[in-house]
Amino acid sequence: MTGIITIEDLWTALGIRPSQRSQFHNENLAAALRNLGWNKTRRRFGSGARAYAYTRGEEPHKRIHIIPGEDGYPATAEYENDLEEKPEY
């Protein structure tokens, strides 16, 4: 997957709440992403607030969103433009 993802979305994908994070976690996440070819940056999102994010691939980057898992299921990732109401079965 290529695009841009906020650090907060990465923590959501990992299921680690802010109160559980330490500098050790931050350093390990950053090292893992660098090893996978992601680059750290700061960008403006949504309300205009700047946030840290990671990018990979050619610009323009598609925004990657994380949808938290429910009932023990893992989180999923989708591109911003692919997010839409999906029918429930």
N, C-alpha and C positions, 0 to 999 in steps of 0.2 A: 504494500500500500504506500502511496506517495501523497504528499499534500502538506497541510499544516494542522497541528493539533496543540491545544493549550496544555500546559503542565497540569492544570486542574483536571482536565479531561483524562489525562494519563493516570492521575491518582484515582479517579473514579473507576477507570478500567481495572486498576489493580485492587480496588476495594479497600484502600488505606485512607482513613479519615484524617483530617488535620491534626487531631489530638494524638494520633498514633505515629506521626512522622517525626523523624529526627534528621540531623545532618548526615548521618550514615545512610539513611534511605535516599536523601537527595543526591548524594555523591554516587551511590550505586545506580540510581535511575539515569543520571546524566552519563555515566560511563557506559552503561548498556546501550543507550540511544546513540551515543557517538560511535560505538563499535558496530552498530547497525546502519550507520551512514546518515543519521539525522543531525541537523545543525541547530543550535540554540539561537533564538532571536527574540526581539520584543516587537509586538505589533499591537495595533488598535483593533478591538473587536466590539461588535454590538454597540454599546452605549458610548463608545469612544475611549473607554479606559484602556490603558496599556497593560498588556499581560505578557508574561514569558510564554514562549511556544517553541516547538521544534518543527523544522521543515525538512522535507526530502523530495527530490525530484525538481523538475523544471518549473519556473514561474510561468504563468500565474498559478499559485498553489490553490487547490481545492480544500476547503475547510473540512476537517474530519471531526465529527461529533461522536461522543460515547453515550450509549443508552445503557444505563445500569441494568444489571440482571435482576430478576425477581425470583423468589421462591427457590433459591439455590442455583439458579442458572447463571452462567457467566455474562458479563457485559458484552455488548456488540458495538461495532464501529460502523458508521455510515457517513458518506459524503453529505455535506450540507444540502445540496440540491436534490439529493435522493430522499431526504426526510419528508415524509408526507403521511397523511392518515392511512394506515393499513387496516384492511378489514379484519375483524376478530372472528375467529371460527370457533 
